[in-house]
Amino acid sequence: MPPDIWLLYSQMLKSRLFEEAIAKLWHDGLISGEMHLGTGEEAIITGVVSNLREGDSMALDHRGTSAMLIRGVDPVPILHELLGSPKGLCGGMGGHMHLFSKEYLAASSGIVGAAGPTAVGFALAAKYLRPGTVTTAFFGEGAMNQGMLMESINLATVWNLPVLFVCKNDRWSITTESAKMTGGDLNERVHGFGVPVVEEDGLDVLAVWNAAHDAIERARSGLGPTFLHAHCVHLEGHFLGYQLKRLIRSPIKDMPDVAIPLTQSFLKPSGANIRERLSGMNSIISTVMATLRSSRRESRKDPLFLAREHLHSESTRLKELEDKVEQEINQILASVLEEETS
Protein backbone atom coordinates (compact mmCIF):
# COMPACT_ATOMS: atom_id res chain seq x y z
CA MET A 1 0.00 0.00 0.00
CA PRO A 2 1.54 3.36 -1.03
CA PRO A 3 2.18 6.06 1.59
CA ASP A 4 -0.46 8.71 2.26
CA ILE A 5 1.31 12.01 1.56
CA TRP A 6 -1.46 13.95 3.29
CA LEU A 7 -0.97 11.99 6.50
CA LEU A 8 2.80 12.27 6.27
CA TYR A 9 2.65 16.04 5.74
CA SER A 10 0.22 16.36 8.65
CA GLN A 11 2.65 14.53 10.93
CA MET A 12 5.59 16.60 9.70
CA LEU A 13 3.69 19.83 10.24
CA LYS A 14 2.60 18.77 13.71
CA SER A 15 6.19 18.04 14.60
CA ARG A 16 7.44 21.37 13.21
CA LEU A 17 4.80 23.46 15.00
CA PHE A 18 5.30 21.54 18.24
CA GLU A 19 9.03 22.19 18.17
CA GLU A 20 8.49 25.83 17.24
CA ALA A 21 6.30 26.09 20.35
CA ILE A 22 9.14 24.52 22.36
CA ALA A 23 11.56 27.06 20.87
CA LYS A 24 9.32 29.91 22.00
CA LEU A 25 9.19 28.53 25.53
CA TRP A 26 12.98 28.24 25.50
CA HIS A 27 13.51 31.79 24.20
CA ASP A 28 11.06 33.04 26.86
CA GLY A 29 13.24 31.45 29.53
CA LEU A 30 10.72 28.82 30.60
CA ILE A 31 12.94 25.90 29.51
CA SER A 32 16.46 25.84 30.91
CA GLY A 33 19.68 24.45 29.51
CA GLU A 34 20.52 23.52 25.94
CA MET A 35 17.73 22.69 23.49
CA HIS A 36 18.32 20.43 20.49
CA LEU A 37 15.45 20.50 18.03
CA GLY A 38 14.80 18.22 15.08
CA THR A 39 13.61 20.94 12.73
CA GLY A 40 14.84 19.83 9.33
CA GLU A 41 14.68 16.12 10.23
CA GLU A 42 10.91 15.82 9.86
CA ALA A 43 10.97 13.84 6.61
CA ILE A 44 13.37 11.27 8.09
CA ILE A 45 11.55 10.88 11.40
CA THR A 46 8.09 10.79 9.84
CA GLY A 47 9.11 8.51 7.00
CA VAL A 48 10.54 5.95 9.41
CA VAL A 49 8.25 6.19 12.44
CA SER A 50 5.04 6.07 10.39
CA ASN A 51 6.09 2.54 9.35
CA LEU A 52 6.13 1.30 12.94
CA ARG A 53 3.32 -0.59 14.62
CA GLU A 54 2.39 -1.83 18.08
CA GLY A 55 5.23 -3.68 19.76
CA ASP A 56 7.97 -1.94 17.78
CA SER A 57 10.54 0.08 19.70
CA MET A 58 12.65 3.20 19.20
CA ALA A 59 16.15 4.10 20.41
CA LEU A 60 16.49 7.87 20.04
CA ASP A 61 19.24 10.44 20.30
CA HIS A 62 19.15 13.88 21.91
CA ARG A 63 16.59 15.04 19.32
CA GLY A 64 13.86 12.62 20.35
CA THR A 65 10.90 14.95 20.75
CA SER A 66 9.62 14.65 17.18
CA ALA A 67 9.82 10.84 17.08
CA MET A 68 7.98 10.58 20.41
CA LEU A 69 5.24 12.87 19.17
CA ILE A 70 4.76 11.09 15.83
CA ARG A 71 4.84 7.69 17.53
CA GLY A 72 1.81 8.73 19.58
CA VAL A 73 3.24 9.78 22.95
CA ASP A 74 0.97 12.35 24.60
CA PRO A 75 2.47 15.81 23.89
CA VAL A 76 1.20 17.30 27.16
CA PRO A 77 3.53 15.34 29.48
CA ILE A 78 6.35 15.90 26.96
CA LEU A 79 5.95 19.66 27.35
CA HIS A 80 5.67 19.35 31.12
CA GLU A 81 8.92 17.38 31.07
CA LEU A 82 10.73 20.08 29.13
CA LEU A 83 9.48 22.63 31.65
CA GLY A 84 10.91 20.54 34.50
CA SER A 85 7.51 19.80 35.98
CA PRO A 86 6.68 16.72 38.12
CA LYS A 87 3.79 16.22 35.67
CA GLY A 88 6.33 15.51 32.94
CA LEU A 89 6.84 12.29 31.04
CA CYS A 90 9.75 11.41 33.35
CA GLY A 91 8.69 13.46 36.35
CA GLY A 92 10.60 16.50 35.15
CA MET A 93 13.92 14.77 35.79
CA GLY A 94 15.02 13.94 32.24
CA GLY A 95 14.55 17.06 30.16
CA HIS A 96 14.42 16.97 26.37
CA MET A 97 17.46 14.69 25.93
CA HIS A 98 16.25 11.88 28.19
CA LEU A 99 12.65 11.08 27.29
CA PHE A 100 11.29 7.60 28.01
CA SER A 101 7.96 5.95 27.29
CA LYS A 102 7.43 2.41 28.54
CA GLU A 103 4.07 2.26 26.77
CA TYR A 104 5.65 2.92 23.37
CA LEU A 105 8.98 1.20 24.08
CA ALA A 106 10.86 4.41 23.34
CA ALA A 107 14.02 5.72 24.98
CA SER A 108 16.27 8.68 24.21
CA SER A 109 19.71 9.62 25.47
CA GLY A 110 22.01 12.61 25.35
CA ILE A 111 25.04 10.31 25.06
CA VAL A 112 26.28 10.36 21.46
CA GLY A 113 26.00 6.90 19.93
CA ALA A 114 23.94 5.45 22.78
CA ALA A 115 21.06 4.68 20.42
CA GLY A 116 23.14 1.77 19.12
CA PRO A 117 23.37 -0.38 22.27
CA THR A 118 19.86 0.65 23.29
CA ALA A 119 18.51 -0.57 19.96
CA VAL A 120 20.40 -3.86 20.22
CA GLY A 121 18.89 -4.43 23.66
CA PHE A 122 15.41 -3.65 22.38
CA ALA A 123 15.89 -5.87 19.33
CA LEU A 124 17.29 -8.80 21.30
CA ALA A 125 14.21 -8.69 23.53
CA ALA A 126 11.97 -8.34 20.48
CA LYS A 127 13.53 -11.39 18.81
CA TYR A 128 12.65 -13.66 21.74
CA LEU A 129 9.63 -11.97 23.34
CA ARG A 130 7.86 -10.21 20.44
CA PRO A 131 8.69 -12.02 17.19
CA GLY A 132 7.86 -9.94 14.14
CA THR A 133 8.52 -6.61 15.84
CA VAL A 134 11.43 -4.30 15.01
CA THR A 135 13.61 -1.60 16.52
CA THR A 136 14.79 1.67 15.01
CA ALA A 137 17.93 3.52 16.10
CA PHE A 138 18.34 7.22 15.26
CA PHE A 139 21.68 9.05 15.40
CA GLY A 140 23.76 11.65 13.58
CA GLU A 141 26.78 10.96 11.39
CA GLY A 142 29.10 12.16 14.15
CA ALA A 143 27.97 9.20 16.25
CA MET A 144 29.51 6.89 13.65
CA ASN A 145 32.87 7.69 15.26
CA GLN A 146 31.72 6.26 18.59
CA GLY A 147 32.92 2.74 19.26
CA MET A 148 29.73 1.56 20.95
CA LEU A 149 27.70 2.32 17.83
CA MET A 150 30.09 0.32 15.64
CA GLU A 151 29.97 -2.54 18.17
CA SER A 152 26.18 -2.40 18.11
CA ILE A 153 26.02 -2.72 14.32
CA ASN A 154 28.38 -5.66 14.57
CA LEU A 155 26.25 -7.41 17.23
CA ALA A 156 23.05 -6.75 15.30
CA THR A 157 24.64 -8.52 12.35
CA VAL A 158 26.09 -11.44 14.31
CA TRP A 159 22.84 -12.03 16.18
CA ASN A 160 20.68 -11.27 13.12
CA LEU A 161 18.61 -8.72 15.02
CA PRO A 162 15.61 -6.80 13.63
CA VAL A 163 17.11 -3.29 13.69
CA LEU A 164 16.90 -0.35 11.30
CA PHE A 165 19.89 1.91 11.94
CA VAL A 166 19.03 5.44 10.77
CA CYS A 167 21.90 7.87 10.26
CA LYS A 168 20.70 11.48 9.97
CA ASN A 169 23.57 13.19 8.18
CA ASP A 170 23.54 17.00 8.17
CA ARG A 171 27.33 17.20 7.50
CA TRP A 172 28.00 18.99 10.81
CA SER A 173 29.22 17.50 14.09
CA ILE A 174 28.16 20.25 16.48
CA THR A 175 30.29 23.12 15.07
CA THR A 176 32.77 21.08 13.04
CA GLU A 177 32.17 19.96 9.48
CA SER A 178 31.93 16.18 9.68
CA ALA A 179 34.20 15.65 6.67
CA LYS A 180 37.05 17.22 8.66
CA MET A 181 36.80 14.70 11.50
CA THR A 182 35.63 11.46 9.85
CA GLY A 183 37.85 9.19 7.82
CA GLY A 184 36.65 7.02 4.96
CA ASP A 185 33.11 6.42 3.77
CA LEU A 186 30.32 5.68 6.24
CA ASN A 187 28.51 3.34 3.86
CA GLU A 188 31.68 1.32 3.35
CA ARG A 189 32.13 1.03 7.11
CA VAL A 190 28.71 -0.52 7.47
CA HIS A 191 29.17 -2.73 4.41
CA GLY A 192 32.19 -4.12 6.25
CA PHE A 193 29.81 -5.67 8.77
CA GLY A 194 27.75 -7.25 6.02
CA VAL A 195 24.81 -4.91 6.61
CA PRO A 196 22.79 -3.67 3.60
CA VAL A 197 22.99 0.09 3.10
CA VAL A 198 20.28 2.32 1.64
CA GLU A 199 21.13 5.97 0.98
CA GLU A 200 18.30 8.46 0.51
CA ASP A 201 17.52 12.15 0.35
CA GLY A 202 16.39 12.83 3.90
CA LEU A 203 14.41 15.85 2.74
CA ASP A 204 12.06 13.66 0.68
CA VAL A 205 9.53 12.03 2.99
CA LEU A 206 8.22 9.67 0.30
CA ALA A 207 11.71 8.39 -0.50
CA VAL A 208 12.44 7.85 3.19
CA TRP A 209 9.09 6.15 3.76
CA ASN A 210 9.68 3.69 0.93
CA ALA A 211 13.24 2.91 2.01
CA ALA A 212 12.21 2.47 5.64
CA HIS A 213 9.22 0.34 4.67
CA ASP A 214 11.39 -2.14 2.76
CA ALA A 215 14.04 -2.26 5.48
CA ILE A 216 11.50 -2.74 8.26
CA GLU A 217 9.68 -5.49 6.41
CA ARG A 218 13.04 -7.15 5.82
CA ALA A 219 13.74 -7.04 9.56
CA ARG A 220 10.26 -8.37 10.41
CA SER A 221 10.94 -11.32 8.12
CA GLY A 222 14.02 -12.28 10.11
CA LEU A 223 16.59 -11.07 7.58
CA GLY A 224 18.46 -8.84 10.02
CA PRO A 225 19.51 -5.19 10.19
CA THR A 226 19.65 -2.46 7.55
CA PHE A 227 21.49 0.88 7.57
CA LEU A 228 19.51 3.86 6.25
CA HIS A 229 21.79 6.80 5.43
CA ALA A 230 19.60 9.89 5.06
CA HIS A 231 20.92 13.38 4.31
CA CYS A 232 19.21 16.35 5.96
CA VAL A 233 19.67 19.89 7.26
CA HIS A 234 19.38 21.10 10.86
CA LEU A 235 17.58 24.39 10.36
CA GLU A 236 18.62 25.73 13.78
CA GLY A 237 22.17 24.44 13.74
CA HIS A 238 23.24 22.06 16.50
CA PHE A 239 21.14 23.74 19.19
CA LEU A 240 18.90 26.71 19.82
CA GLY A 241 20.90 29.87 20.32
CA TYR A 242 23.75 28.56 18.13
CA GLN A 243 26.08 31.53 18.02
CA LEU A 244 26.77 31.59 14.29
CA LYS A 245 23.08 31.42 13.49
CA ARG A 246 22.48 34.38 15.80
CA LEU A 247 25.18 36.36 14.00
CA ILE A 248 23.51 35.72 10.66
CA ARG A 249 20.04 36.66 11.88
CA SER A 250 20.95 39.67 14.05
CA PRO A 251 24.48 40.85 13.14
CA ILE A 252 24.14 44.34 14.67
CA LYS A 253 22.83 42.99 17.97
CA ASP A 254 25.06 39.93 18.37
CA MET A 255 28.32 40.81 16.59
CA PRO A 256 29.74 42.95 19.47
CA ASP A 257 29.43 40.01 21.89
CA VAL A 258 31.68 37.97 19.60
CA ALA A 259 33.93 40.56 17.96
CA ILE A 260 34.98 42.46 21.11
CA PRO A 261 36.25 39.42 23.09
CA LEU A 262 37.98 38.07 19.97
CA THR A 263 39.74 41.41 19.37
CA GLN A 264 40.79 41.71 23.01
CA SER A 265 42.16 38.17 22.96
CA PHE A 266 44.02 38.80 19.70
CA LEU A 267 45.67 41.99 21.04
CA LYS A 268 46.51 40.62 24.49
CA PRO A 269 50.31 40.89 25.05
CA SER A 270 50.71 37.48 26.69
CA GLY A 271 49.71 34.10 25.27
CA ALA A 272 50.26 32.50 21.88
CA ASN A 273 52.49 34.06 19.25
CA ILE A 274 51.05 36.11 16.38
CA ARG A 275 51.22 33.23 13.89
CA GLU A 276 49.14 30.97 16.14
CA ARG A 277 46.65 33.78 16.77
CA LEU A 278 46.24 34.44 13.07
CA SER A 279 45.72 30.74 12.46
CA GLY A 280 42.98 30.62 15.13
CA MET A 281 41.33 33.75 13.72
CA ASN A 282 41.35 32.28 10.21
CA SER A 283 39.75 29.12 11.54
CA ILE A 284 36.95 31.13 13.15
CA ILE A 285 36.39 33.18 10.00
CA SER A 286 36.28 29.99 7.89
CA THR A 287 33.62 28.51 10.18
CA VAL A 288 31.54 31.70 9.97
CA MET A 289 31.78 31.72 6.18
CA ALA A 290 30.83 28.03 5.98
CA THR A 291 27.73 28.80 8.04
CA LEU A 292 26.85 31.73 5.78
CA ARG A 293 27.04 29.37 2.79
CA SER A 294 25.14 26.64 4.62
CA SER A 295 22.17 25.01 2.92
CA ARG A 296 20.25 25.64 6.14
CA ARG A 297 19.39 29.03 4.64
CA GLU A 298 17.76 27.62 1.50
CA SER A 299 13.98 27.15 1.54
CA ARG A 300 14.28 24.21 -0.81
CA LYS A 301 16.28 22.43 1.88
CA ASP A 302 13.22 22.52 4.14
CA PRO A 303 11.47 19.10 4.07
CA LEU A 304 8.09 20.67 4.88
CA PHE A 305 8.40 22.98 1.88
CA LEU A 306 9.15 20.01 -0.36
CA ALA A 307 6.34 17.83 1.03
CA ARG A 308 3.85 20.68 0.71
CA GLU A 309 4.59 20.97 -3.01
CA HIS A 310 2.80 17.63 -3.52
CA LEU A 311 -0.39 19.10 -2.04
CA HIS A 312 -0.67 22.74 -3.14
CA SER A 313 -3.05 21.91 -6.01
CA GLU A 314 -5.76 21.18 -3.40
CA SER A 315 -5.43 24.53 -1.69
CA THR A 316 -8.70 24.42 0.28
CA ARG A 317 -8.00 21.00 1.75
CA LEU A 318 -4.43 22.02 2.49
CA LYS A 319 -5.47 25.16 4.36
CA GLU A 320 -8.01 23.22 6.40
CA LEU A 321 -5.37 20.67 7.37
CA GLU A 322 -2.82 23.33 8.32
CA ASP A 323 -5.35 25.31 10.34
CA LYS A 324 -6.43 22.17 12.17
CA VAL A 325 -2.88 21.16 13.10
CA GLU A 326 -1.98 24.69 14.18
CA GLN A 327 -5.08 24.92 16.34
CA GLU A 328 -4.26 21.55 17.94
CA ILE A 329 -0.73 22.63 18.86
CA ASN A 330 -1.94 25.99 20.19
CA GLN A 331 -4.47 24.20 22.40
CA ILE A 332 -1.83 21.84 23.76
CA LEU A 333 0.50 24.74 24.53
CA ALA A 334 -2.25 26.77 26.19
CA SER A 335 -3.41 23.87 28.37
CA VAL A 336 0.12 23.09 29.55
CA LEU A 337 0.91 26.72 30.41
CA GLU A 338 -2.40 27.01 32.24
CA GLU A 339 -1.59 23.92 34.30
CA GLU A 340 1.91 25.21 35.05
CA THR A 341 0.66 28.57 36.31
CA SER A 342 -2.38 27.30 38.24
VOGU-3710 file (C-alpha; in Angstrom, 3 decimals, decimal comma):
1> mppdiwllys> 0,000/0,000/0,000  1,540/3,364/-1,033  2,183/6,057/1,585  -0,458/8,713/2,259  1,311/12,012/1,559  -1,464/13,946/3,292  -0,973/11,986/6,499  2,802/12,273/6,267  2,648/16,036/5,737  0,221/16,358/8,649
11> qmlksrlfee> 2,654/14,527/10,934  5,592/16,599/9,700  3,691/19,830/10,243  2,596/18,767/13,705  6,194/18,036/14,600  7,437/21,368/13,212  4,795/23,462/15,003  5,297/21,542/18,244  9,029/22,188/18,165  8,493/25,829/17,243
21> aiaklwhdgl> 6,300/26,089/20,352  9,140/24,524/22,357  11,559/27,058/20,869  9,322/29,913/21,996  9,187/28,529/25,534  12,981/28,241/25,501  13,507/31,785/24,205  11,060/33,037/26,856  13,243/31,449/29,527  10,719/28,817/30,595
31> isgemhlgtg> 12,939/25,904/29,514  16,460/25,843/30,914  19,684/24,449/29,506  20,518/23,523/25,938  17,735/22,692/23,488  18,322/20,428/20,490  15,446/20,500/18,033  14,803/18,221/15,079  13,606/20,942/12,731  14,838/19,831/9,330
41> eeaiitgvvs> 14,683/16,124/10,228  10,905/15,819/9,863  10,968/13,843/6,614  13,367/11,274/8,095  11,548/10,881/11,402  8,089/10,790/9,843  9,111/8,505/6,997  10,543/5,951/9,413  8,251/6,187/12,445  5,041/6,069/10,389
51> nlregdsmal> 6,090/2,542/9,347  6,130/1,298/12,938  3,316/-0,594/14,624  2,391/-1,834/18,082  5,233/-3,677/19,763  7,969/-1,940/17,779  10,541/0,083/19,700  12,655/3,203/19,202  16,148/4,104/20,410  16,495/7,868/20,041
61> dhrgtsamli> 19,245/10,438/20,297  19,147/13,883/21,909  16,586/15,038/19,316  13,862/12,617/20,349  10,903/14,951/20,750  9,617/14,645/17,180  9,818/10,842/17,078  7,984/10,578/20,410  5,238/12,867/19,166  4,760/11,092/15,826
71> rgvdpvpilh> 4,838/7,692/17,532  1,809/8,726/19,576  3,236/9,783/22,946  0,968/12,347/24,601  2,466/15,806/23,890  1,200/17,295/27,155  3,535/15,335/29,476  6,353/15,896/26,960  5,953/19,663/27,351  5,671/19,354/31,123
81> ellgspkglc> 8,921/17,375/31,069  10,729/20,082/29,131  9,477/22,630/31,651  10,910/20,542/34,499  7,506/19,796/35,975  6,677/16,718/38,122  3,790/16,224/35,671  6,326/15,509/32,937  6,835/12,288/31,045  9,747/11,414/33,354
91> ggmgghmhlf> 8,686/13,460/36,354  10,598/16,501/35,146  13,922/14,772/35,793  15,022/13,942/32,243  14,547/17,058/30,159  14,422/16,966/26,368  17,463/14,692/25,929  16,245/11,885/28,188  12,652/11,083/27,286  11,289/7,600/28,006
101> skeylaassg> 7,964/5,949/27,290  7,432/2,410/28,542  4,073/2,259/26,774  5,649/2,918/23,372  8,984/1,198/24,082  10,862/4,410/23,345  14,016/5,723/24,977  16,271/8,684/24,212  19,714/9,616/25,470  22,010/12,610/25,351
111> ivgaagptav> 25,037/10,311/25,064  26,277/10,362/21,465  26,003/6,897/19,927  23,939/5,447/22,784  21,056/4,682/20,424  23,143/1,766/19,120  23,371/-0,382/22,267  19,859/0,651/23,294  18,508/-0,571/19,961  20,398/-3,860/20,219
121> gfalaakylr> 18,891/-4,431/23,660  15,411/-3,648/22,380  15,894/-5,870/19,328  17,288/-8,799/21,301  14,213/-8,695/23,531  11,972/-8,343/20,483  13,527/-11,390/18,814  12,650/-13,661/21,741  9,630/-11,970/23,335  7,861/-10,208/20,442
131> pgtvttaffg> 8,694/-12,022/17,191  7,864/-9,938/14,140  8,521/-6,611/15,844  11,428/-4,299/15,009  13,608/-1,602/16,517  14,792/1,674/15,011  17,929/3,520/16,099  18,342/7,224/15,261  21,685/9,045/15,398  23,756/11,648/13,578
141> egamnqgmlm> 26,782/10,963/11,388  29,100/12,155/14,150  27,974/9,196/16,254  29,508/6,888/13,646  32,866/7,692/15,262  31,716/6,256/18,588  32,923/2,735/19,256  29,735/1,557/20,953  27,695/2,320/17,827  30,085/0,317/15,643
151> esinlatvwn> 29,965/-2,538/18,165  26,181/-2,400/18,114  26,020/-2,717/14,321  28,385/-5,663/14,571  26,250/-7,406/17,228  23,046/-6,751/15,298  24,644/-8,523/12,353  26,094/-11,441/14,309  22,837/-12,026/16,178  20,679/-11,270/13,117
161> lpvlfvcknd> 18,609/-8,715/15,023  15,606/-6,799/13,627  17,108/-3,285/13,686  16,896/-0,353/11,305  19,888/1,912/11,940  19,025/5,441/10,770  21,903/7,867/10,258  20,698/11,477/9,966  23,569/13,188/8,182  23,536/17,003/8,165
171> rwsittesak> 27,326/17,200/7,500  28,003/18,992/10,809  29,225/17,498/14,088  28,158/20,247/16,485  30,286/23,122/15,074  32,768/21,078/13,038  32,169/19,962/9,476  31,934/16,183/9,677  34,196/15,645/6,673  37,051/17,215/8,665
181> mtggdlnerv> 36,795/14,701/11,503  35,635/11,463/9,850  37,852/9,188/7,817  36,650/7,024/4,965  33,115/6,416/3,770  30,315/5,683/6,242  28,514/3,345/3,864  31,679/1,318/3,350  32,134/1,029/7,107  28,708/-0,523/7,471
191> hgfgvpvvee> 29,173/-2,732/4,411  32,194/-4,124/6,245  29,808/-5,667/8,773  27,751/-7,254/6,019  24,812/-4,910/6,607  22,788/-3,666/3,600  22,988/0,094/3,100  20,282/2,324/1,642  21,131/5,971/0,976  18,299/8,458/0,512
201> dgldvlavwn> 17,523/12,151/0,354  16,389/12,828/3,904  14,409/15,849/2,742  12,062/13,658/0,678  9,529/12,026/2,992  8,223/9,665/0,299  11,712/8,393/-0,498  12,441/7,853/3,186  9,085/6,153/3,764  9,677/3,689/0,928
211> aahdaierar> 13,239/2,914/2,013  12,207/2,466/5,643  9,223/0,335/4,667  11,386/-2,136/2,756  14,041/-2,260/5,481  11,499/-2,736/8,264  9,678/-5,489/6,405  13,042/-7,147/5,820  13,739/-7,043/9,558  10,262/-8,373/10,411
221> sglgptflha> 10,942/-11,316/8,124  14,018/-12,278/10,114  16,586/-11,066/7,585  18,459/-8,840/10,017  19,511/-5,186/10,193  19,653/-2,462/7,554  21,489/0,875/7,571  19,515/3,859/6,245  21,788/6,799/5,432  19,599/9,889/5,062
231> hcvhleghfl> 20,917/13,379/4,306  19,213/16,349/5,964  19,674/19,886/7,263  19,378/21,100/10,859  17,578/24,385/10,364  18,622/25,726/13,782  22,169/24,438/13,737  23,240/22,060/16,498  21,140/23,738/19,192  18,897/26,710/19,815
241> gyqlkrlirs> 20,905/29,866/20,317  23,751/28,561/18,126  26,077/31,534/18,023  26,772/31,594/14,291  23,078/31,418/13,491  22,482/34,385/15,796  25,184/36,360/13,998  23,507/35,719/10,662  20,038/36,664/11,879  20,947/39,670/14,049
251> pikdmpdvai> 24,478/40,853/13,138  24,142/44,337/14,665  22,833/42,985/17,966  25,061/39,927/18,369  28,318/40,812/16,593  29,738/42,949/19,474  29,429/40,009/21,894  31,680/37,967/19,605  33,926/40,559/17,961  34,979/42,462/21,108
261> pltqsflkps> 36,255/39,421/23,090  37,983/38,073/19,970  39,736/41,412/19,366  40,790/41,708/23,012  42,164/38,174/22,955  44,020/38,801/19,704  45,668/41,985/21,040  46,511/40,615/24,486  50,308/40,893/25,052  50,712/37,476/26,690
271> ganirerlsg> 49,711/34,096/25,273  50,256/32,502/21,877  52,486/34,063/19,248  51,049/36,107/16,383  51,222/33,228/13,887  49,136/30,974/16,137  46,652/33,781/16,775  46,235/34,436/13,072  45,718/30,740/12,461  42,980/30,625/15,134
281> mnsiistvma> 41,334/33,751/13,722  41,351/32,284/10,209  39,752/29,117/11,540  36,952/31,134/13,153  36,392/33,179/9,997  36,283/29,993/7,893  33,619/28,515/10,181  31,538/31,698/9,970  31,780/31,723/6,182  30,829/28,031/5,982
291> tlrssrresr> 27,727/28,804/8,036  26,851/31,728/5,779  27,045/29,368/2,788  25,142/26,639/4,619  22,166/25,013/2,921  20,254/25,641/6,143  19,393/29,027/4,641  17,757/27,623/1,498  13,976/27,153/1,540  14,276/24,206/-0,808
301> kdplflareh> 16,280/22,429/1,881  13,223/22,517/4,142  11,468/19,101/4,065  8,087/20,672/4,880  8,398/22,978/1,883  9,150/20,008/-0,362  6,337/17,828/1,029  3,855/20,684/0,712  4,588/20,968/-3,013  2,797/17,633/-3,517
311> lhsestrlke> -0,390/19,103/-2,044  -0,668/22,740/-3,136  -3,049/21,907/-6,012  -5,758/21,175/-3,400  -5,429/24,529/-1,686  -8,698/24,420/0,277  -8,003/21,002/1,754  -4,431/22,018/2,492  -5,471/25,162/4,357  -8,014/23,215/6,405
321> ledkveqein> -5,370/20,673/7,370  -2,815/23,329/8,323  -5,354/25,314/10,337  -6,433/22,173/12,172  -2,881/21,162/13,096  -1,976/24,695/14,178  -5,078/24,916/16,344  -4,261/21,551/17,939  -0,727/22,634/18,855  -1,942/25,986/20,193
331> qilasvleee> -4,473/24,205/22,401  -1,829/21,842/23,757  0,500/24,741/24,535  -2,252/26,770/26,191  -3,406/23,867/28,365  0,124/23,090/29,550  0,912/26,725/30,409  -2,399/27,006/32,244  -1,595/23,920/34,301  1,907/25,207/35,048
341> ts> 0,665/28,568/36,312  -2,378/27,297/38,243
//
